[in-house]
């Protein structure tokens, strides 16, 4: 039996049964991402040292720590000390990297913590490199905007696995055995095991503590040391699960919370991967319908005909990969990675058209550009550790679930409803060889007693389907749904005035909109 894990044919190993795709705002906007602004500069040294905790057995001592802020460009940066194990705080400590953009207006409300998703995306990089993309100017005026790298991520105490050369082989190397064969399964399982072993060897013993529950507890610590009585929060994509988990743990501490592009915490990993496969197939069809109206589109005929032609292209590069100038070969997995990267935002569709046009002509360079963009790779260097962190969180958060009959039903649905993607969706689950058993559970989150929580859902969202936002808003005792009608991942700060106004009116003035606004 296989278990869902990870993103699909994208950001790091693209081959698993019922994949979970990376769900992150950091994959959304062409203007920010595909211009190269996506990539965070890697600091030469830590921005600041973490405060020492004299008595780590006392949780109050962590909340009482005094932060030392240092300048980092136009922002301020610090490091917060957190328990490695919240159940046993004396067992050791970790550092949490934090960046702050001070409120620009005269009526400061407090701190607004942000999370860009993933799991594994860097909140420090989001604020440092893309502040205007992270939040609108109105929020910048009213709040200190706080970006932080959750435990295991980026500049915090981080998960570390492969070096760049080994990561290239893991993500891009064409398997030696035919897709779907027993030998192919064994080959990929061996690769997954090597990756897991490297993570265990290089991650300073933190892997069993890289969980969303622990990250949510870290967020309450950040709230406390920042001097806020309540947590004001804007979480995107996976950040909605982090925020909802926080609200369940600390409902009395919830201030104004917005969860954009929600993950449904009640469904299994198998269901998550299934829904994402269907979601990306639907997004691909929407792209194709638009593409066929343009002169540049390399496809002709109906959407069904064009999708069949794209399926033929994928099968062709699966049989005969295309060599790139850097020595890598573009196979079907990497091409699907490129396609999925572009589908996170309608603004990226022109890049996808270019990539597919060139691939049809035997040139894989733009396709590799998109795949590298998804994988956080630039010039042969991996600019973040999102691959490692994604694996660490998902393998600990998602319990083994479902029977073989459930897996078979998932495969059948993907084959029927996502036929273009389906051949490249299945494979051995990397979490089967993770060194630790999962500690997370799946179930509805009500956050009883919490202040109103806004949930933003986008009707054409492929990574976190709209139905998940509807479900989370219904589960939350104080949930209110705001609907963004359109394509792409997440809804706030993407040009929908109704959505932007609703989010900002709530975060700034506390005005709760009527349920299902903007639909």
Secondary structure, DSSP 8 states (H G I E B T S, - for coil): -----S-SSSSS----TT----EEGGG--TTTIIIIITS----SS-SS-----TTTT-HHHHHT-----EEETTEEEEEEEEES-TTSGGG-EEEEEEEEE---SSS--EEEEEE-EETT--HHHHHHHHHHHHS-HHHHHHEEEEEE--TBSTTSSB-----HHHHHHHHH---SS-TTSHHHHHHHHHHHHHHHHHHHHHSTT-GGG--HHHHHHHHHHHHHHTT-SSEEEEEETHHHHHHHHHHHH-GGGEEEEEEES---TTS-HHHHHHHHHHHHHHHHHHHHHHHTTSTT-S--S-HHHHHHHHHHHHHHHHHS-EE-TTS-EE-HHHHHHHHHHHHT-GGGHHHHHHHHHHHHTT--HHHHHHHHHHHTEETTEE---HHHHHHHHHHHHS-----HHHHHHHHHHHHHH-HHHHTTT----GGGG-SS-----------TT---EEEEEEEE-SSS-HHHHHHHHHHSTTEEEEEEEEESS--TTSS-HHHHHHHHHHHHH-----TTBT-
